[in-house]
Amino acid sequence: MTTFVLQVDLARSDAELAEILKQRCAGFGDVRSVKIHRSPTNFALVEMATHYQTLEVAAQYGGSAFGSCALVHLEQADPPG
């Protein structure tokens, strides 16, 4: 199922968000790096091992592929409950 953004708790640190994204994207292949950006909007650049894996991540989260990186938009998740 494709989503247009990845919902996460944006109050978490960049390191925590990077680890969460790494775990979520690992199902598509080898995650080489995750870089969190908070300006001008919240997004992550997820570098995958192969171009195909990058395309899969971008397609899953409605993002774009730039070489070996997928741009994934981040959005505040609804609080549990």
Residue pairs with C-beta under 8 A, 6 or more apart in sequence:
2 59
2 60
2 61
2 62
3 60
3 61
3 62
4 61
4 62
4 73
5 61
5 62
5 72
5 73
5 74
5 75
6 21
6 24
6 44
6 61
6 72
6 73
6 74
6 75
7 74
7 75
7 76
7 77
7 78
8 17
8 20
8 21
8 74
8 75
8 76
8 77
9 76
9 77
10 17
10 38
10 42
10 74
10 75
10 76
12 20
14 36
14 38
17 34
17 36
17 44
17 74
18 34
18 35
18 36
18 44
19 34
21 31
21 34
21 36
21 44
21 46
21 72
22 31
22 34
22 46
25 31
25 34
25 46
25 48
25 57
25 70
28 48
28 53
28 56
28 57
28 60
29 48
29 49
29 50
29 52
29 53
29 56
30 48
30 49
30 50
30 53
31 46
31 47
31 48
31 49
32 47
32 48
32 49
32 68
33 45
33 46
33 47
34 44
34 45
34 46
34 47
35 44
35 45
35 47
36 42
36 44
36 74
37 43
37 44
37 45
41 73
42 73
42 74
42 75
43 63
43 71
43 72
43 73
43 74
44 71
44 72
44 74
45 66
45 69
45 70
45 71
45 72
46 54
46 57
46 69
46 70
46 72
47 54
47 68
47 69
48 54
48 56
48 57
48 68
48 69
48 70
49 68
50 68
51 65
51 67
51 68
54 65
54 67
54 68
54 69
54 70
55 65
55 70
57 63
57 70
57 72
58 64
58 65
58 70
58 71
58 72
61 70
61 72
61 73
62 73
63 70
63 71
63 72
63 73
64 70
64 71
65 71
